[in-house]
Amino acid sequence: MAKVEQKAPVVAEISEAIKDAQSVVLVDYRGLTVEQDTALRKQLREAGVTYKVYKNTMMNFAFKGTDFEGLAPYLEGPSAIAISATDATAPARELAKFAKTADKLEIKAGVVEGAVYDAKGMVAISQIPSREELLSRLLGSMQSPITNFARVMKQLAEKGGAAGCEAAPAEEAAPAEAEAPAAE
């Protein structure tokens, strides 16, 4: 009975961590040096990702009945968990980036917004830009036509576009005059 009482707080801690998670990634950290592990933890913390090593049985208990239950088959060997509540692609992206310098780090699987992905799927997700990067790209693409339009308008004004502007009010005045007699 004492063992169950000791496990309950750990399972509760994992459950709390994954409760509002947009993504959870399982990794095999075997073979990482202390320096590599420290660097990985720092990189993940800076990206807003929680990273912790738990026993597989504890994670399995915490995953039961949640979107993360599909990770149970991947809970073999040493496992660490990376969790993000704010950016669905951050754990995969940061872990894949780190794995380029530390080939011992292996992504096992993950859940992103409720869908379970194997290691290959997580590599594909890791290539998706961050939300901020996507928003800046969108903003840039929206600003481009506006900037081009403003540039063209400025060039027209500099080349004597004022003559073209005088013709427009005359054209607008003509239809207004044409409507007035018809209304009488």
Buried (B, 14 or more C-beta within 10 A) or exposed (E): EEEEEEBEEBBEBBBEBBEEBBBBBBBBBEEBEEEBBEBBBEBBEEBBBBBBEBBBEBBBBBBEEBBBEBBBEBBEEEBBBBBBBEBBBBBBBBBBEBBEEBEEBBBBBBBBEEEBBEBEBBBEBBEBEBEEEEEEEEEEEEEEEEEEEEEEEEEEEEEEBEEEEEEEEEEEEEEEEEEEEEEE
